[in-house]
Amino acid sequence: MSEAGATSRRGYDDGVSHDGKTSAAAVFGLVFGLSALFCALTGLLAPFAVLFGIIGLILGIVGIKMAGRPGVTGKGVAIGGIVTAVLGLLLGLTIIGGIATLLNNEGAVTRIENQLDNLKSKLPTDVPTGLGTTS
């Protein structure tokens, strides 16, 4: 019905129909993938990175399958979600593994405890009271 170069309903003149809707699964896959990557990069939230990475991976795969349906777009968004979810998942697992290895090493734990004791001894013992109050 429409020929290449014809204007589509939304005013684009590139020969491609832009009438489809983006798959919600693809969008949520990208959101969870980016969340997984962010959580992994913080380090402390690495367990959440693993959880969000798994959810993002599943939603990205569902998004690719949904994008194959007529009238549904979002294959690129779903691929982006899969990539970021896998990166966040792998980075989160690596950080969790590193922390577990560190905590299972008695020498490393002893060094950390000694460093904390040294820092604790450097804290001031006389804490001024009444700052900001009037008598």
ZIGI-V55684 format. One record per run of one state. SS is the DSSP state (helix for helix, strand for strand, loop for the rest). FROM is the first residue (numbers start at 0). TO is the last residue. If there is no record, write none. Layout:
# ZIGI-V55684
ss,from,to
SS,FROM,TO
SS,FROM,TO
This chain:
# ZIGI-V55684
ss,from,to
loop,0,19
strand,20,21
loop,22,22
helix,23,41
loop,42,44
helix,45,66
loop,67,70
strand,71,72
loop,73,73
helix,74,102
loop,103,104
helix,105,120
loop,121,134
